[in-house]
Amino acid sequence: MSQGITHVLEEWKCLDEEYQRLQETHKKYLQKLDDISKLQNNCSTSISRQQKKLKEITHLVKQYSKVPSEEDAKNLHEITEKIKTRPNAFFEMEAFLPKKNGLYLSLVLGNVNVTLLSKQSKFAYKDEYEKFKLYTAVTLVLFSFICFFFVNYRVVDALLNFLLVWYYCTLTIRESILITNGSRIKGWWVFHHYISAFLSGVMLTWPDGNLYQTFRNQFLAYCLYQSFVQCLQCYYQSGCLYRLRALGERHNMDLTVEGFQSWMWKGLTFLLPFLFFGHFWQLCNGLTLFRMAQLSDWKEWQVLMCSLCFLVLFMGNFFTTVAVVRQKIKTRNPKPKSL
């Protein structure tokens, strides 16, 4: 047998041995997956059972809360305090368990499991989301600047509006996935992106004409300003969240948002004037479009629809920001008086 053939046989023997080990490893992997699936089902079932039992016990505690015995009242109080801590504990557990997608994700993705089962995967996806917001905001600043100062073509404006539609639609999907994986963003700041995506879609369909050209520069200036503020928010909120997470004061899956939240109070109140100015610009856009809808040459339905969207955005953004600031001022710890 030639030396070359001997070398080939030796290489094949080593490769075949490695393949046998691979098969064994893969069998163990499949077995572990099966075990993990069973543990997940057990945990989900136990959590559901615990939640049901907690409701029953809470009802019983309320029923026997007016007991004459001081010792019984103390025991019931201890149970009540422990019950209050359970929802957060269940929330943390469920963040690492597969769950059914919400209506929106079911419509977009179907029944695909989007739960990330490791902290590293969750953090990596969250950080990629933050980078996506920042990079897209910078792109929108440049695009809006070019359209406002250098280019006046409806096709280019349509590309900008298409980018806005894609951006906000992508945000809604990514945020839904992050919420499934334990992020606490909710309420108005989620709904805000649905309205913004709809508004951008309406702007995309608005045909060129006198009314469009009348509102064009105001809208582009608003987009330029809004994208610039988003860049500021992404940069400063990310730094603030990093410090608060390091101190253990914030949840690791908390996100930056297009608004003001209580955790931004320390060192980030300078953003408030920028935010309020943007809110009132939305009001100005809504009123401008509403006046345009009163003109005799008004034909496009997009004028009134965009006006309504801007007014809804203004009211939601403004009143939510005011409510957060007011709540933060009320709950702020008073400074000790100096003697």
Steps between C-alpha positions, in 0.01 A plus 500: 500500500637840400583768756230730359227240543619429856474870583146514357395195705641652820320830436176316429535295818546816708207667325279194553585490872417869530170435320411226749566744787288760321209256476523427873517870582201571278298226670579657838403839359161372383445336837584825680258688272228254592583542870498879464162488327356293786647739760356797314155344498528414870606856587222656294241270657631570850496876443140486377401292801683738735328804349160338536568403861630851579170649383311263727724575797476876434122470508517307828737757654255780413215292638671449838684833515268640768604257771509602865824321581815711466710189430267392218510848351880491507508161325258618234710811444813289449316283247376809316851643476635173364216477246599843365848372410379197306386672174849641438653159573260333256577768241873426525437126470268533201757713317704181452207275412338462156167676472238553236550801276263793535249587230740730314791254493263217406378701201853595392705191587245228563563256785879527487652484849687829555598441864876526554600252769831644618594835653780543246256461210253744657765765564648456152158545337421803718836665423451434129157667530656810658766518226231460235310799642811716516631416152157545342452834677834624363397383151169685533680818605719488189212405269272774635781756474560413133128515415450830682799691363606338171239275337137579418368189325188313607671167430779582747242613757322169448824315575530692826142415594555136403807496727286638784231235440761223498671642810187524714359166382832335582500666843155363579611146414827523690332654804238225504779242501681688779179522707461123459854464636447712811532864395269729693426755226125532472214745488509808286860464377408174326178638352695809386692294244183351350358849445831627359515209255144572389574873466810430288297267281238770442772753415644248255168482311442877494516603131708797389308825473457850642396382846784248521758760395356745754551256786818333367766726653327509838482120506863455391619748763298307759655169386848654521440631851328181622781279370759726664318476835484121462877494456538702821264266683669183378842629605416644842234248602732209418768650725249564777357148479850351507582683826167412661533133406852493641358637827219244492231770480359399159392176336760365255247483214373858532515700177540857382177661381387804298389681813576584859492236772564520872840331484623781272462759776858480625715708268266483201240768574668719237317285241162626616509831303592308182215254559238763576605706199455190283159433656377852422642471148273197458210718616604768251510240219155374593350851507670598173358195324158558656497857360604364161201265510276811522627640169284495189755302296527221760452161334751256649375295796859476625486861626234437763633154591853633561351783706321252726816288537713799599239616752481151655882485519510842667239413762651161576860623519424821688266362766709187553816707550321742735359208701845340536662827607220572746524150648878529530474836679246355745702188579832683513661463841501835681841635585579507873483846644832639616516609862 
